Amino acid sequence: MQPNHESGSSGPAGVSASERRVASRDHFEGEVTIDLTGIRLAGPGRNVSNSGVYFVAEGNPRVQVRIEGAEGSRLGELVRVERIGAGRVGVAVRFVDEPSGD
């Protein structure tokens, strides 16, 4: 894997995303799968229309993550899902367990 040297965008209080990161990122184009089975999100609504609803859910939904080329799976928390167009979404997961055997 090749290191990813992307510069982060500015976040809260002028702190860049790269300064908030706990670990460095590496470029990776293999297949990643997360299991969302059994996840239920509930919380107070913020707004609703005929085309959709926005609400805020409590908690950190846990997911199992499988990464191509790695043995087994990792436990993670779903951090963000964002629509990136053309019927695709970007998904961010924070690992909550220790990697095995690296």
KEMARPA-470165 format. One record per atom (N, C-alpha, C): residue number from 1; residue in three letters; atom name; x, y, z. Coordinates in steps of 0.2 Angstrom, whole numbers, padded with zeros to 4 digits. Atoms other than C-alpha are relative to their C-alpha. Example, Ala and Ser with C-alpha at 12.3 -4.5 7.8 and 13.67 -1.06 7.14 Angstrom:
+-----+------+------+-------+-------+-------+
|  nr | rest | atom |     X |     Y |     Z |
+-----+------+------+-------+-------+-------+
|   1 |  ALA |    N |  0004 | -0006 |  0000 |
|   1 |  ALA |   CA |  0062 | -0022 |  0039 |
|   1 |  ALA |    C |  0004 |  0006 |  0000 |
|   2 |  SER |    N | -0004 | -0006 | -0001 |
|   2 |  SER |   CA |  0068 | -0005 |  0036 |
|   2 |  SER |    C | -0004 |  0005 |  0003 |
+-----+------+------+-------+-------+-------+
This chain:
+-----+------+------+-------+-------+-------+
|  nr | rest | atom |     X |     Y |     Z |
+-----+------+------+-------+-------+-------+
|   1 |  MET |    N |  0004 | -0006 |  0000 |
|   1 |  MET |   CA |  0000 |  0000 |  0000 |
|   1 |  MET |    C |  0004 |  0006 |  0000 |
|   2 |  GLN |    N | -0004 | -0007 |  0000 |
|   2 |  GLN |   CA |  0006 |  0018 | -0004 |
|   2 |  GLN |    C | -0003 |  0005 |  0005 |
|   3 |  PRO |    N |  0003 | -0005 | -0004 |
|   3 |  PRO |   CA |  0004 |  0031 |  0009 |
|   3 |  PRO |    C | -0004 |  0005 | -0004 |
|   4 |  ASN |    N |  0005 | -0005 |  0003 |
|   4 |  ASN |   CA | -0010 |  0044 |  0006 |
|   4 |  ASN |    C |  0003 |  0006 |  0003 |
|   5 |  HIS |    N | -0002 | -0006 | -0003 |
|   5 |  HIS |   CA | -0003 |  0061 |  0008 |
|   5 |  HIS |    C | -0004 |  0006 | -0002 |
|   6 |  GLU |    N |  0005 | -0005 |  0001 |
|   6 |  GLU |   CA | -0019 |  0071 |  0006 |
|   6 |  GLU |    C |  0000 |  0005 |  0005 |
|   7 |  SER |    N |  0000 | -0005 | -0005 |
|   7 |  SER |   CA | -0020 |  0087 |  0015 |
|   7 |  SER |    C | -0007 |  0001 |  0002 |
|   8 |  GLY |    N |  0007 | -0001 | -0002 |
|   8 |  GLY |   CA | -0035 |  0089 |  0026 |
|   8 |  GLY |    C | -0003 |  0006 |  0000 |
|   9 |  SER |    N |  0003 | -0006 |  0001 |
|   9 |  SER |   CA | -0048 |  0102 |  0025 |
|   9 |  SER |    C | -0001 |  0003 |  0007 |
|  10 |  SER |    N |  0001 | -0003 | -0006 |
|  10 |  SER |   CA | -0051 |  0114 |  0039 |
|  10 |  SER |    C | -0006 | -0002 |  0004 |
|  11 |  GLY |    N |  0006 |  0002 | -0004 |
|  11 |  GLY |   CA | -0063 |  0109 |  0053 |
|  11 |  GLY |    C | -0001 |  0005 |  0005 |
|  12 |  PRO |    N |  0002 | -0005 | -0005 |
|  12 |  PRO |   CA | -0069 |  0116 |  0069 |
|  12 |  PRO |    C |  0006 |  0003 |  0003 |
|  13 |  ALA |    N | -0005 | -0005 | -0003 |
|  13 |  ALA |   CA | -0059 |  0130 |  0077 |
|  13 |  ALA |    C |  0007 |  0000 | -0004 |
|  14 |  GLY |    N | -0006 | -0001 |  0004 |
|  14 |  GLY |   CA | -0047 |  0130 |  0062 |
|  14 |  GLY |    C |  0004 | -0006 |  0000 |
|  15 |  VAL |    N | -0005 |  0006 |  0000 |
|  15 |  VAL |   CA | -0040 |  0112 |  0065 |
|  15 |  VAL |    C | -0001 | -0004 | -0006 |
|  16 |  SER |    N |  0001 |  0004 |  0007 |
|  16 |  SER |   CA | -0037 |  0102 |  0049 |
|  16 |  SER |    C | -0002 | -0007 |  0002 |
|  17 |  ALA |    N |  0002 |  0007 | -0001 |
|  17 |  ALA |   CA | -0044 |  0085 |  0047 |
|  17 |  ALA |    C |  0007 | -0004 |  0001 |
|  18 |  SER |    N | -0006 |  0004 | -0001 |
|  18 |  SER |   CA | -0026 |  0078 |  0046 |
|  18 |  SER |    C |  0003 |  0001 |  0008 |
|  19 |  GLU |    N | -0002 | -0001 | -0006 |
|  19 |  GLU |   CA | -0022 |  0086 |  0063 |
|  19 |  GLU |    C | -0005 | -0004 |  0005 |
|  20 |  ARG |    N |  0005 |  0004 | -0004 |
|  20 |  ARG |   CA | -0038 |  0077 |  0071 |
|  20 |  ARG |    C |  0001 | -0007 | -0001 |
|  21 |  ARG |    N |  0000 |  0007 |  0001 |
|  21 |  ARG |   CA | -0033 |  0060 |  0064 |
|  21 |  ARG |    C |  0005 | -0003 |  0005 |
|  22 |  VAL |    N | -0004 |  0004 | -0004 |
|  22 |  VAL |   CA | -0026 |  0047 |  0076 |
|  22 |  VAL |    C |  0005 | -0004 | -0003 |
|  23 |  ALA |    N | -0004 |  0004 |  0004 |
|  23 |  ALA |   CA | -0018 |  0037 |  0063 |
|  23 |  ALA |    C |  0001 |  0002 | -0007 |
|  24 |  SER |    N | -0001 | -0002 |  0007 |
|  24 |  SER |   CA | -0011 |  0040 |  0046 |
|  24 |  SER |    C | -0004 | -0005 | -0005 |
|  25 |  ARG |    N |  0004 |  0004 |  0004 |
|  25 |  ARG |   CA | -0020 |  0034 |  0031 |
|  25 |  ARG |    C |  0004 | -0003 | -0006 |
|  26 |  ASP |    N | -0003 |  0002 |  0006 |
|  26 |  ASP |   CA | -0014 |  0023 |  0016 |
|  26 |  ASP |    C | -0005 | -0001 | -0005 |
|  27 |  HIS |    N |  0004 |  0001 |  0006 |
|  27 |  HIS |   CA | -0021 |  0022 | -0001 |
|  27 |  HIS |    C | -0002 | -0007 | -0001 |
|  28 |  PHE |    N |  0002 |  0007 |  0001 |
|  28 |  PHE |   CA | -0032 |  0007 | -0004 |
|  28 |  PHE |    C | -0006 | -0001 | -0005 |
|  29 |  GLU |    N |  0005 |  0001 |  0005 |
|  29 |  GLU |   CA | -0043 |  0001 | -0018 |
|  29 |  GLU |    C | -0004 | -0006 |  0000 |
|  30 |  GLY |    N |  0003 |  0006 |  0000 |
|  30 |  GLY |   CA | -0048 | -0016 | -0013 |
|  30 |  GLY |    C | -0007 |  0000 |  0003 |
|  31 |  GLU |    N |  0007 |  0001 | -0002 |
|  31 |  GLU |   CA | -0066 | -0022 | -0008 |
|  31 |  GLU |    C |  0000 |  0000 |  0007 |
|  32 |  VAL |    N |  0002 | -0001 | -0007 |
|  32 |  VAL |   CA | -0073 | -0017 |  0009 |
|  32 |  VAL |    C | -0007 | -0002 |  0001 |
|  33 |  THR |    N |  0007 |  0002 | -0002 |
|  33 |  THR |   CA | -0089 | -0025 |  0016 |
|  33 |  THR |    C | -0001 |  0002 |  0007 |
|  34 |  ILE |    N |  0002 | -0001 | -0007 |
|  34 |  ILE |   CA | -0098 | -0019 |  0031 |
|  34 |  ILE |    C | -0007 | -0004 |  0001 |
|  35 |  ASP |    N |  0006 |  0003 | -0002 |
|  35 |  ASP |   CA | -0113 | -0029 |  0039 |
|  35 |  ASP |    C | -0004 |  0005 |  0004 |
|  36 |  LEU |    N |  0004 | -0004 | -0003 |
|  36 |  LEU |   CA | -0127 | -0018 |  0043 |
|  36 |  LEU |    C | -0006 | -0003 |  0003 |
|  37 |  THR |    N |  0005 |  0004 | -0002 |
|  37 |  THR |   CA | -0139 | -0032 |  0048 |
|  37 |  THR |    C | -0002 |  0001 |  0007 |
|  38 |  GLY |    N |  0002 | -0001 | -0007 |
|  38 |  GLY |   CA | -0149 | -0028 |  0064 |
|  38 |  GLY |    C |  0001 |  0007 |  0003 |
|  39 |  ILE |    N | -0001 | -0007 | -0002 |
|  39 |  ILE |   CA | -0144 | -0010 |  0065 |
|  39 |  ILE |    C | -0007 |  0004 |  0000 |
|  40 |  ARG |    N |  0006 | -0004 |  0000 |
|  40 |  ARG |   CA | -0159 |  0001 |  0071 |
|  40 |  ARG |    C |  0002 |  0007 |  0003 |
|  41 |  LEU |    N | -0002 | -0007 | -0002 |
|  41 |  LEU |   CA | -0157 |  0020 |  0072 |
|  41 |  LEU |    C | -0007 |  0003 |  0002 |
|  42 |  ALA |    N |  0006 | -0004 | -0002 |
|  42 |  ALA |   CA | -0170 |  0030 |  0081 |
|  42 |  ALA |    C |  0002 |  0006 |  0004 |
|  43 |  GLY |    N | -0001 | -0006 | -0004 |
|  43 |  GLY |   CA | -0171 |  0048 |  0088 |
|  43 |  GLY |    C | -0004 |  0005 | -0002 |
|  44 |  PRO |    N |  0004 | -0006 |  0002 |
|  44 |  PRO |   CA | -0179 |  0065 |  0087 |
|  44 |  PRO |    C |  0001 |  0002 | -0007 |
|  45 |  GLY |    N |  0000 | -0003 |  0007 |
|  45 |  GLY |   CA | -0184 |  0072 |  0070 |
|  45 |  GLY |    C |  0002 |  0007 |  0001 |
|  46 |  ARG |    N | -0002 | -0007 |  0001 |
|  46 |  ARG |   CA | -0177 |  0088 |  0064 |
|  46 |  ARG |    C | -0004 |  0004 | -0005 |
|  47 |  ASN |    N |  0004 | -0003 |  0006 |
|  47 |  ASN |   CA | -0187 |  0091 |  0048 |
|  47 |  ASN |    C | -0003 | -0006 | -0004 |
|  48 |  VAL |    N |  0004 |  0005 |  0004 |
|  48 |  VAL |   CA | -0199 |  0081 |  0037 |
|  48 |  VAL |    C | -0003 |  0004 | -0006 |
|  49 |  SER |    N |  0003 | -0002 |  0006 |
|  49 |  SER |   CA | -0205 |  0084 |  0019 |
|  49 |  SER |    C | -0003 | -0006 | -0003 |
|  50 |  ASN |    N |  0002 |  0005 |  0004 |
|  50 |  ASN |   CA | -0214 |  0074 |  0006 |
|  50 |  ASN |    C |  0006 | -0004 | -0003 |
|  51 |  SER |    N | -0005 |  0004 |  0003 |
|  51 |  SER |   CA | -0197 |  0069 | -0001 |
|  51 |  SER |    C |  0005 | -0003 |  0005 |
|  52 |  GLY |    N | -0005 |  0003 | -0004 |
|  52 |  GLY |   CA | -0188 |  0064 |  0015 |
|  52 |  GLY |    C | -0001 |  0002 |  0007 |
|  53 |  VAL |    N |  0000 | -0002 | -0007 |
|  53 |  VAL |   CA | -0184 |  0066 |  0034 |
|  53 |  VAL |    C |  0007 |  0000 |  0002 |
|  54 |  TYR |    N | -0007 |  0000 | -0003 |
|  54 |  TYR |   CA | -0169 |  0071 |  0044 |
|  54 |  TYR |    C | -0001 | -0001 |  0007 |
|  55 |  PHE |    N |  0001 |  0001 | -0007 |
|  55 |  PHE |   CA | -0167 |  0065 |  0062 |
|  55 |  PHE |    C |  0007 | -0001 |  0003 |
|  56 |  VAL |    N | -0006 |  0001 | -0004 |
|  56 |  VAL |   CA | -0153 |  0063 |  0075 |
|  56 |  VAL |    C | -0001 | -0006 |  0004 |
|  57 |  ALA |    N |  0001 |  0006 | -0004 |
|  57 |  ALA |   CA | -0150 |  0046 |  0082 |
|  57 |  ALA |    C |  0005 |  0000 |  0005 |
|  58 |  GLU |    N | -0004 |  0001 | -0005 |
|  58 |  GLU |   CA | -0142 |  0042 |  0098 |
|  58 |  GLU |    C |  0005 | -0006 | -0001 |
|  59 |  GLY |    N | -0004 |  0006 |  0000 |
|  59 |  GLY |   CA | -0127 |  0030 |  0100 |
|  59 |  GLY |    C |  0005 |  0000 | -0006 |
|  60 |  ASN |    N | -0005 |  0001 |  0005 |
|  60 |  ASN |   CA | -0113 |  0023 |  0089 |
|  60 |  ASN |    C | -0001 | -0007 | -0003 |
|  61 |  PRO |    N |  0002 |  0007 |  0003 |
|  61 |  PRO |   CA | -0120 |  0009 |  0077 |
|  61 |  PRO |    C |  0007 | -0004 | -0001 |
|  62 |  ARG |    N | -0005 |  0004 |  0001 |
|  62 |  ARG |   CA | -0108 | -0005 |  0077 |
|  62 |  ARG |    C | -0001 | -0004 | -0006 |
|  63 |  VAL |    N |  0000 |  0004 |  0006 |
|  63 |  VAL |   CA | -0103 | -0014 |  0061 |
|  63 |  VAL |    C |  0006 | -0005 |  0000 |
|  64 |  GLN |    N | -0006 |  0005 |  0002 |
|  64 |  GLN |   CA | -0092 | -0029 |  0056 |
|  64 |  GLN |    C |  0003 |  0002 | -0007 |
|  65 |  VAL |    N | -0004 | -0002 |  0006 |
|  65 |  VAL |   CA | -0079 | -0024 |  0043 |
|  65 |  VAL |    C |  0004 | -0005 | -0003 |
|  66 |  ARG |    N | -0005 |  0005 |  0003 |
|  66 |  ARG |   CA | -0071 | -0036 |  0031 |
|  66 |  ARG |    C |  0004 |  0004 | -0006 |
|  67 |  ILE |    N | -0004 | -0004 |  0005 |
|  67 |  ILE |   CA | -0057 | -0029 |  0020 |
|  67 |  ILE |    C |  0004 | -0005 | -0004 |
|  68 |  GLU |    N | -0003 |  0005 |  0005 |
|  68 |  GLU |   CA | -0050 | -0038 |  0005 |
|  68 |  GLU |    C |  0007 |  0000 |  0002 |
|  69 |  GLY |    N | -0007 |  0001 | -0001 |
|  69 |  GLY |   CA | -0033 | -0045 |  0008 |
|  69 |  GLY |    C |  0002 | -0001 |  0008 |
|  70 |  ALA |    N | -0001 |  0001 | -0007 |
|  70 |  ALA |   CA | -0035 | -0045 |  0027 |
|  70 |  ALA |    C | -0003 | -0006 |  0003 |
|  71 |  GLU |    N |  0004 |  0006 | -0003 |
|  71 |  GLU |   CA | -0039 | -0060 |  0038 |
|  71 |  GLU |    C | -0005 |  0002 |  0005 |
|  72 |  GLY |    N |  0005 | -0002 | -0005 |
|  72 |  GLY |   CA | -0055 | -0060 |  0048 |
|  72 |  GLY |    C | -0003 |  0006 | -0002 |
|  73 |  SER |    N |  0003 | -0006 |  0001 |
|  73 |  SER |   CA | -0065 | -0045 |  0051 |
|  73 |  SER |    C |  0002 |  0005 |  0006 |
|  74 |  ARG |    N | -0001 | -0005 | -0005 |
|  74 |  ARG |   CA | -0064 | -0029 |  0062 |
|  74 |  ARG |    C | -0007 |  0003 |  0003 |
|  75 |  LEU |    N |  0006 | -0003 | -0003 |
|  75 |  LEU |   CA | -0077 | -0022 |  0074 |
|  75 |  LEU |    C |  0001 |  0008 | -0001 |
|  76 |  GLY |    N |  0000 | -0008 |  0001 |
|  76 |  GLY |   CA | -0081 | -0003 |  0070 |
|  76 |  GLY |    C | -0006 |  0003 |  0002 |
|  77 |  GLU |    N |  0006 | -0004 | -0001 |
|  77 |  GLU |   CA | -0093 |  0011 |  0073 |
|  77 |  GLU |    C | -0001 |  0004 | -0006 |
|  78 |  LEU |    N |  0002 | -0004 |  0006 |
|  78 |  LEU |   CA | -0102 |  0019 |  0058 |
|  78 |  LEU |    C |  0001 |  0007 |  0002 |
|  79 |  VAL |    N | -0001 | -0007 | -0001 |
|  79 |  VAL |   CA | -0096 |  0037 |  0058 |
|  79 |  VAL |    C | -0003 |  0004 | -0005 |
|  80 |  ARG |    N |  0003 | -0004 |  0005 |
|  80 |  ARG |   CA | -0103 |  0044 |  0042 |
|  80 |  ARG |    C | -0002 | -0003 | -0006 |
|  81 |  VAL |    N |  0003 |  0002 |  0006 |
|  81 |  VAL |   CA | -0113 |  0040 |  0027 |
|  81 |  VAL |    C | -0001 |  0006 | -0004 |
|  82 |  GLU |    N |  0002 | -0006 |  0004 |
|  82 |  GLU |   CA | -0113 |  0053 |  0013 |
|  82 |  GLU |    C | -0001 | -0002 | -0007 |
|  83 |  ARG |    N |  0001 |  0001 |  0007 |
|  83 |  ARG |   CA | -0120 |  0053 | -0004 |
|  83 |  ARG |    C |  0005 |  0004 | -0004 |
|  84 |  ILE |    N | -0005 | -0003 |  0004 |
|  84 |  ILE |   CA | -0107 |  0056 | -0017 |
|  84 |  ILE |    C | -0002 |  0000 | -0008 |
|  85 |  GLY |    N |  0003 |  0000 |  0007 |
|  85 |  GLY |   CA | -0118 |  0055 | -0033 |
|  85 |  GLY |    C |  0000 | -0006 | -0004 |
|  86 |  ALA |    N |  0000 |  0006 |  0005 |
|  86 |  ALA |   CA | -0122 |  0043 | -0047 |
|  86 |  ALA |    C | -0002 | -0006 |  0004 |
|  87 |  GLY |    N |  0002 |  0006 | -0004 |
|  87 |  GLY |   CA | -0131 |  0031 | -0034 |
|  87 |  GLY |    C |  0005 | -0003 |  0004 |
|  88 |  ARG |    N | -0006 |  0002 | -0005 |
|  88 |  ARG |   CA | -0115 |  0030 | -0023 |
|  88 |  ARG |    C |  0000 |  0004 |  0006 |
|  89 |  VAL |    N |  0000 | -0004 | -0007 |
|  89 |  VAL |   CA | -0112 |  0034 | -0005 |
|  89 |  VAL |    C |  0008 | -0002 |  0002 |
|  90 |  GLY |    N | -0007 |  0001 | -0003 |
|  90 |  GLY |   CA | -0095 |  0036 |  0004 |
|  90 |  GLY |    C | -0002 | -0002 |  0008 |
|  91 |  VAL |    N |  0002 |  0002 | -0007 |
|  91 |  VAL |   CA | -0095 |  0027 |  0021 |
|  91 |  VAL |    C |  0007 |  0000 |  0004 |
|  92 |  ALA |    N | -0006 |  0000 | -0005 |
|  92 |  ALA |   CA | -0083 |  0030 |  0036 |
|  92 |  ALA |    C | -0002 | -0004 |  0006 |
|  93 |  VAL |    N |  0000 |  0004 | -0005 |
|  93 |  VAL |   CA | -0080 |  0018 |  0049 |
|  93 |  VAL |    C |  0006 |  0001 |  0005 |
|  94 |  ARG |    N | -0006 | -0001 | -0005 |
|  94 |  ARG |   CA | -0069 |  0020 |  0065 |
|  94 |  ARG |    C |  0000 | -0007 |  0003 |
|  95 |  PHE |    N | -0002 |  0006 | -0003 |
|  95 |  PHE |   CA | -0061 |  0004 |  0071 |
|  95 |  PHE |    C |  0000 |  0001 |  0008 |
|  96 |  VAL |    N |  0000 |  0000 | -0007 |
|  96 |  VAL |   CA | -0065 |  0000 |  0089 |
|  96 |  VAL |    C |  0004 | -0006 |  0004 |
|  97 |  ASP |    N | -0004 |  0006 | -0002 |
|  97 |  ASP |   CA | -0055 | -0016 |  0091 |
|  97 |  ASP |    C |  0008 |  0001 | -0002 |
|  98 |  GLU |    N | -0007 |  0000 |  0002 |
|  98 |  GLU |   CA | -0036 | -0019 |  0089 |
|  98 |  GLU |    C |  0001 | -0005 | -0006 |
|  99 |  PRO |    N | -0001 |  0004 |  0006 |
|  99 |  PRO |   CA | -0030 | -0026 |  0073 |
|  99 |  PRO |    C |  0003 | -0006 |  0002 |
| 100 |  SER |    N | -0003 |  0006 | -0002 |
| 100 |  SER |   CA | -0025 | -0044 |  0074 |
| 100 |  SER |    C |  0006 | -0002 | -0005 |
| 101 |  GLY |    N | -0006 |  0003 |  0003 |
| 101 |  GLY |   CA | -0008 | -0051 |  0069 |
| 101 |  GLY |    C |  0004 |  0005 | -0005 |
| 102 |  ASP |    N | -0004 | -0004 |  0004 |
| 102 |  ASP |   CA | -0001 | -0036 |  0060 |
| 102 |  ASP |    C |  0007 |  0001 |  0002 |
+-----+------+------+-------+-------+-------+
